[in-house]
Amino acid sequence: DGSLRNELEQRCRTLGVPATFSGIVPNAQIPDLIARHQLFVLPSLSEGNPKALLEALACGAVVIASDIPAHREIVTHGETGFLCGIDPDSLARAIQSAVAQPVECARVGENAKRLIAEKFSLDILAQRELSIVDSLIKEV
């Protein structure tokens, strides 16, 4: 959702792109929404802590993400997702390649779920943050 929604919906209609703009989705519905789709594409130009990427990986989605530092910290290309350039041609090639490799994508999706469980679960992230807070308190 956002200020460009109407413009983007119109552009999709003009180009004949079958896109759905869901707006704000309650957190409890996100796993089902992600699971209904073949790919999760995140072509961000910049990210801090890409929570949407982590959520998609946790659901075992096949992720295609732009090759930017925040995504490279999480996704290993060809193992837990796919990284591509930020230009439209690179993004299109990555999508076409993933769609053409369903067996490979299934393996990558399983690897993604395992990655999140092992390195990015809520417990692990909470422990990391507590460790940072503890170190900051000790410095004071």
JOKA-V562626 format. One record per backbone hydrogen bond with DSSP energy under -1.0 kcal/mol. NH is the residue of the N-H (numbers start at 0). CO is the residue of the C=O. E is the energy in kcal/mol with one decimal. If there is no record, write none. Layout:
nh=[NH & NH]
co=[CO & CO]
e=[E & E]
This chain:
nh=[4 & 7 & 8 & 9 & 10 & 11 & 12 & 13 & 14 & 16 & 18 & 28 & 29 & 32 & 33 & 34 & 35 & 36 & 39 & 41 & 50 & 53 & 54 & 55 & 56 & 57 & 58 & 59 & 60 & 63 & 64 & 65 & 66 & 67 & 71 & 72 & 73 & 74 & 77 & 78 & 79 & 81 & 83 & 90 & 91 & 92 & 93 & 94 & 95 & 96 & 97 & 98 & 99 & 100 & 104 & 105 & 106 & 107 & 108 & 109 & 110 & 111 & 112 & 113 & 114 & 115 & 116 & 117 & 118 & 119 & 124 & 125 & 126 & 127 & 128 & 129 & 130 & 131 & 132 & 133 & 134 & 135 & 136 & 137 & 138]
co=[1 & 3 & 4 & 5 & 6 & 7 & 8 & 9 & 10 & 11 & 16 & 25 & 26 & 28 & 29 & 30 & 31 & 33 & 61 & 63 & 48 & 49 & 50 & 51 & 52 & 53 & 54 & 56 & 55 & 39 & 81 & 41 & 83 & 65 & 67 & 68 & 70 & 70 & 80 & 75 & 75 & 62 & 64 & 86 & 87 & 88 & 89 & 90 & 91 & 92 & 93 & 94 & 95 & 97 & 100 & 101 & 102 & 103 & 104 & 105 & 106 & 107 & 108 & 109 & 110 & 111 & 112 & 113 & 114 & 115 & 120 & 121 & 122 & 123 & 124 & 125 & 126 & 127 & 128 & 129 & 130 & 131 & 132 & 133 & 134]
e=[-1.4 & -2.8 & -2.9 & -2.3 & -2.3 & -2.4 & -2.2 & -2.6 & -2.3 & -2.6 & -1.9 & -2.0 & -1.3 & -2.1 & -2.8 & -2.4 & -1.2 & -1.7 & -2.6 & -2.9 & -2.0 & -2.0 & -2.7 & -2.2 & -2.5 & -2.4 & -1.4 & -1.6 & -2.4 & -2.7 & -2.9 & -2.1 & -3.0 & -2.1 & -2.5 & -1.6 & -1.3 & -3.4 & -2.9 & -2.4 & -2.4 & -2.6 & -1.9 & -2.1 & -2.6 & -2.5 & -2.2 & -2.2 & -2.7 & -2.6 & -2.3 & -2.5 & -1.6 & -1.5 & -2.5 & -2.0 & -1.8 & -2.4 & -2.6 & -1.9 & -2.3 & -2.2 & -1.9 & -2.0 & -2.5 & -2.1 & -2.2 & -2.3 & -2.6 & -1.8 & -2.7 & -2.6 & -2.3 & -2.2 & -2.3 & -2.6 & -2.3 & -2.0 & -2.6 & -2.9 & -2.2 & -2.1 & -2.5 & -2.1 & -1.0]
